[in-house]
């Protein structure tokens, strides 16, 4: 079996100038008194979560387009973060979903809670930190490209430890979950968070563990990526982008990735605007081409793909439809400036899940909506 490339093989990711969070020990905090949402949450938020997403949420401040950051006077606020995005995407697809993490006892943290509750995500497992802040990032859009400036060092979420999983609100939700999703970002934000994910993977559990690589070289700078390799090899579902696989693992070949990751997982390899394929543990391979999309902003598309694929997995759909639902989620996010988008009309979605390959290939998604003969 080929050995993983050393960390020095990873090229800097200039589009994600992140910094690694220091190793922090989480304080012994009481369970939070969560604020009530401004609006009634959808009924699915009250149900026992079938899916749980574990990871950091961040406030996103988007500056005015084509204005340098130093000249921006007005920012548009929204909620981001990979696992947070996936939780909202799953809830939008009618999967009872919970999000588990830590937030600062600040206005940004309270906004994250209200935003997720309004989107139907259950947040009773969240812990509030009275000292550390909620993370945030700023999006700067110049020359048709977006650059992210992250402010997450020392955040509340970076203080997650293995003992965080022992809190009864977390333990009880994990015990009832059918699927738990996290990403390589959570493994990177601190050493204690990586140890927490080790503990999560080692527990005796009945849920399917899903991991999206989400390789961020800047977060792993001067760090050993061994915890991320352990997490990926313990997962039941692994989602990887072809470009990031090439940087992280030295290959984007499905067979070579299978050797590196081991035989356990259902491997989902996404090749951006071209195709996505699944390689199952028994060797079965399914491939579905991506839709034609008029791209407005790429950030968040991978999380939307993950939400679609995982929702279809929980619904027991055929593998081709799982990939199609992933593509549909990604396309919807690519066509808007935010990190997440409203799901397609259920009737349109169902038509596209079951249409012919020719109708699928002729479908176009853009800011004006979906054009399809399906």
Helices and strands as residue ranges (DSSP letters): G 7-9, E 16-17, G 43-46, E 51-54, E 58-62, G 69-71, E 76-80, H 82-92, E 97-100, E 102-104, H 107-118, E 121-122, E 127-129, E 135-142, E 145-151, G 157-159, G 162-166, H 168-176, E 179-183, H 184-188, H 191-202, E 208-212, H 217-220, H 226-234, E 237-241, H 242-249, H 254-261, E 266-271, E 275-279, E 285-289, E 292-293, H 301-314, H 319-334, H 346-354, H 357-361, E 364-366, E 369-371
